[in-house]
């Protein structure tokens, strides 16, 4: 299946990312510019979004754009809309929640589609995977997923097929940038969805309860939540007295690491460390070799998105130009971390903290 060209869509437009942003906005966090191509012909419009403000041509303004802007923000850790037209007029502003993006029906969902591995794991933990009729390609747990129809990659599943399957509910996600394509596309196709995008362990626990309510499994959800809470307390009690700096790498070229609005900070904290880039705005941030050298972490974890643990290469870090002097790498303190635990905000995520804790305890 060919990856969709659009980054997000509305009933009127498809948004295609432009290679450059306006010079005056180049310094804003996570800034992206788009051409808004009309579906029914006409003159294209422009939009430019960042975590600070979102600007669209006045001619393109419509209620669907509010939804799209919120979805784009949520996938990058933002929860505050600041939407303007090109003249500076405020179109919409203020905080929002994921409930503003969801259209779930309490207790009635029997036929499900899952569009993110962590969502599949939630359904597995709730004992509800027998209701899933299709999921994206990356899901590998629970074991029942092997018999499931596959829809394509999690950043570009076949949304027309989702609509044709007519699920009672799709569990979509905004846990990583790019997933706004799925969430806006489901809305355009009229598919009911529960949108999940946790930024903390407490968010994961709350979303477990929400999905339990959607499926009529509130009691089972409470049991899963209680087990995760007990695991978290055990990790917290075992932390060393003094935390150490940790660099967690989600992608090597360019280098990406968790930012301020990410659950990974709590996993690192529970393991006995602190994220050396925790002050950077956003959920996922690009960093340079120079910035990593200056941060001087005590140890590093490579946990590349979509890469199996056996294929992770810790030595890759020290071989990169500019990182020859990285002390953690030179000392051999770079470790593999299975992204199934570090990169999936769901019921198995605390295993990521346990893996990091073992490495930190060995310092």
Secondary structure, DSSP 4 states (H G I P E B T S, - for coil): -PPPS-SEE-SSEEEEE-S---GGGTTSTT-EEEEEEETTSS--EEEEE-SS-EEE-GGG--HHHHHHHHHHHHTTT--EEEEEETTS-EEEEEE--GGGT----TTT--SEEE-SHHHHHHHHHTT-GGGEEEE-TT---SGGGGGSEE-S-TTS--HHHHHHHT-SEEEEE-SSTTTHHHHHHHHHTT--EEEE--SSHHHHHHHHHHHHHHHT-HHHHHHHHHHHHHHHHHHHHT--SS-EEEEEEEEETTEEEE-TT-THHHHHHHHTEEETTTTSSSSEEEE-HHHHHHH--SEEEE--TT--GGG--TTHHHHSTT-TT-HHHHTT-EEE--HHHHS--STTTHHHHHHHHHHHHT-
